[in-house]
Amino acid sequence: MVEGSPERRQVDRLAPGLKALESPAEILHRWRYLRDLLMDQLARFESGALRIRANDADVSGDAIARLKQNIRDFDTLISRSEAREP
């Protein structure tokens, strides 16, 4: 939504203070940044540099699996969204 556009003015009028919705390009840019952060964490878990412990048990394996699945899930959502874009 472009600042000053009729759509933005309507949002400002109906919901003052509401942050503008992100465009698909902005969402994709944000996802790529967050994905890079997740991939860095994943590499740390896999190398053993980062570990998660709960009740004196190493749960890093579960964290690795969860991170991988979350990355795949969101990649799928982004791909579906891109496929719908004209």
N, C-alpha and C positions, 0 to 999 in steps of 0.2 A: 504494500500500500504506500503510495507516494505522498510525502508530506505536502499538504496544501491541496491535494486532489479532492474532488467531491466526496469520494468514499471516506477519505480520512476526516474531512470536516463533519461528515455524518457520524462517524465513530466518536469524534471529539464532542459532538453535541449530545449524543445518546449516552456516552459513558466517559465523562471527563476524567482525565488522568490515566485512562487505559492505554497501555503501550501499544503501538502499532503492530499489527500482525506481520510476521516475517514473510517475505516472498519465498517461493520455492528455491530460488538461487541462494538466498540467505540461509535457509534451512540446510541446504546441501553443503554450503561452506562451513556452517557450524558443525554439522555431522562429521565432515572430514577432519576438522580440528579435534573433536571429541574422540573420533575413531583413532587418531594418532596417539592420543593420550592413553586410550584403552590398550592399544597395541604395545605401547611402552610398558604399561603395567603387566601385561601378559608376558612379555619377554622377561621381565624381572621375576615373575612367579616361576616361569619355566627354567630360568637359570639358577634358581634357588636364592637369589639376592633378596627376594621379598617373600615372606611367609606369613600366613595367617594362622593363628592358634586360637582354639576355643576349648575351654575346659582341659587344658594341657594336651590337646590333640592337634596335630598339624592338619589343617583343613585346606591347605593350599591347592591340592588336587581338585577339590570341589570348586574353589574360586577360579581356577584355570578353566574348568569345564563351563562354568557359569559365564565367565567373560567371553569365551569363544562363542557360546550360544547367543548371548546378547548381541555381539557384533554381527553374527550371521543374520539374526532376526531383523536388526535395524537395517542392515544392508539390503535385505529383501524388501522392506518397506520403502526404502529410498528408490530401489529399482522399479518397483510397481508405480510409485509416484511419477518417476521420470517417464515411464512408458505411457502414462496418461497425458503427459504434457504435449501440446501440439508442436 
